[in-house]
Amino acid sequence: MRRSSAQTQPVVLDIAARGVEVCPECGALGLTPVSNGESVQFLCMRCRCCWRLQLGSVYRMNPARCPGCGQRSVCTTAPRPYGTPAVPGAAV
């Protein structure tokens, strides 16, 4: 039996391959990939939070850990500073 090319192509469903698609903080779509020179994070330009992927989960990135990132000035001015608890239902 001959396989079609669609059957032989891998299907990537893993979040690590797609990146962060929706901001966990504000729900914005289309996060921007940014790099600190060592790894890639995902920056939300709406709420200015930066996110990293680790072992299939999404975590907020500490701006102090990204001295080489060209977008560091964006996430250091986020309305909810890193380390402060989120308020459920709060507007950004």
Summary of the structure (lengths in Angstrom):
residues: 92
radius of gyration: 16.4
end to end distance: 55.7
largest distance: 58.9
contacts: 210
relative contact order: 0.17
helix: 16%
strand: 21%
